[in-house]
Amino acid sequence: MKILRDSRGIALVVVILMMVILLSITGASLLFSGFNLKITRHLKTTSAAIHVADAGIQHALAVIPAGTQFDTLLQGSVTGFPCANPCNGNSNKATLTGSLSGYTYTVVAENDPAEGAPTNDSNKIITLTSEATGPNSSRRKVKAYIGRMANSFVPPGAVYVPGNTSTDSDFNTSGTFFVTGSDTSYTDSDANGRADSTGTGAQSPIYGVAAGNQTVADEFKNSLSSAEKSRVQGKDYNGTTSPATPSIGVPTTTIDVNEVATNFINQIASTSCPPKCLSGLEWNSTDCPSTNPCRLGTDSSPQITYIKQGSDHIHFDGYVYGSGVLVVEGKAHFYGNFEFHGLVIAIAPGGLGGSTEEDIKLKLKNNARIFGHLMLGPNSDDLKFDIKDTAAVYYSSQALSFVQTNWGSLLPQPPRLVAWQEVMQ
């Protein structure tokens, strides 16, 4: 009995020890469960962060305009990709910022490390580094190498007006003019430089008028009377509505018109007029009669022609025919039986923009026609575009093939993703 009395309370001790053990196990389980929840939550947010970083790269690809190199981007001249100070490729680089689903991303553009000049691209390769941050201090970074596509050039519209929201656009339309984004072939049976008949080309329709934003698109649409809406055809055109639905749209791809113009101008070695006219050029019906029309290249021998406004505007009247690329800087009037096959680019005085009320002014009247593509740029200047009488602009892959064959590397192409990798931090 004495032995038994000495063992009293042992059961309580055992129970307490068991409870301590069970509580320890339970606490440890809860602790590790919390760790697992944190790990899972952190894995989820960091996994989402890498997708947001990739979204930043995709956003950048949508913002970078079509071109041949990336100088304007590296120099901070692309809308949405500014530099805090003048770009120098060191502390100040072109940077895009954005947010998505509670995350933020920053995309920094840099020239290919293989090149020495930080803001002068020559090999058509740049890098974009996108870093995304989000909840729980999640952070992921990706680096992408960006190049240019190498497809045949397809313009966004028969007429391209890239202007941004600050562009002061003035469109005047009258008569029985015609603009079409439906691919148009033509036949010049007498080889005089003017098409005798037209047909249907093989390429898919593009917009009759492609604008840089909806504001510019609406400005052009509002310039049309009910009858004139049927005279702008191409992609999304609907002639059964009342009035007809014109082919006027906002493409997803933008073009750096100044870069394209500069690329072609730099190809002209001659200083004679034409092809390079630095003090204007004016031809009338006496200078260019039907029996001896003035030439700016032919379909069999296309050329690049650059004409800069002189003391007066550029003026073509009578019978002026050309083929290849025509760049006009300043105010230009195309009247009479003017016809051009290929690419026509109208830029502002000074090439990179001016300060006059009408920086870009282009008039097409009488029987003037363009087969190929017409670009009106640059992006942010005042613009006045008139198309009247029986003047016409036809998208024509046949006419653009002369440009593609001879100077395809100078035609703008959208950016493309070459390679992509995660940057470990």
Secondary structure as GFF3:
##gff-version 3
##sequence-region A 1 425
A	DSSP	alpha_helix	2	6	.	.	.	ID=ss1
A	DSSP	alpha_helix	10	63	.	.	.	ID=ss2
A	DSSP	alpha_helix	71	74	.	.	.	ID=ss3
A	DSSP	beta_strand	95	100	.	.	.	ID=ss4
A	DSSP	beta_strand	103	111	.	.	.	ID=ss5
A	DSSP	beta_strand	126	133	.	.	.	ID=ss6
A	DSSP	three_ten_helix	135	137	.	.	.	ID=ss7
A	DSSP	beta_strand	139	148	.	.	.	ID=ss8
A	DSSP	beta_strand	157	161	.	.	.	ID=ss9
A	DSSP	beta_strand	169	173	.	.	.	ID=ss10
A	DSSP	beta_strand	178	180	.	.	.	ID=ss11
A	DSSP	beta_strand	184	187	.	.	.	ID=ss12
A	DSSP	beta_strand	197	200	.	.	.	ID=ss13
A	DSSP	beta_strand	207	211	.	.	.	ID=ss14
A	DSSP	alpha_helix	214	222	.	.	.	ID=ss15
A	DSSP	three_ten_helix	228	231	.	.	.	ID=ss16
A	DSSP	beta_strand	232	233	.	.	.	ID=ss17
A	DSSP	beta_strand	248	249	.	.	.	ID=ss18
A	DSSP	alpha_helix	257	265	.	.	.	ID=ss19
A	DSSP	beta_strand	276	277	.	.	.	ID=ss20
A	DSSP	beta_strand	282	283	.	.	.	ID=ss21
A	DSSP	beta_strand	294	296	.	.	.	ID=ss22
A	DSSP	beta_strand	303	308	.	.	.	ID=ss23
A	DSSP	beta_strand	314	316	.	.	.	ID=ss24
A	DSSP	beta_strand	320	329	.	.	.	ID=ss25
A	DSSP	beta_strand	331	334	.	.	.	ID=ss26
A	DSSP	beta_strand	339	347	.	.	.	ID=ss27
A	DSSP	beta_strand	360	364	.	.	.	ID=ss28
A	DSSP	beta_strand	369	376	.	.	.	ID=ss29
A	DSSP	beta_strand	383	387	.	.	.	ID=ss30
A	DSSP	beta_strand	392	395	.	.	.	ID=ss31
A	DSSP	alpha_helix	397	407	.	.	.	ID=ss32
A	DSSP	three_ten_helix	408	410	.	.	.	ID=ss33
A	DSSP	beta_strand	415	422	.	.	.	ID=ss34
###
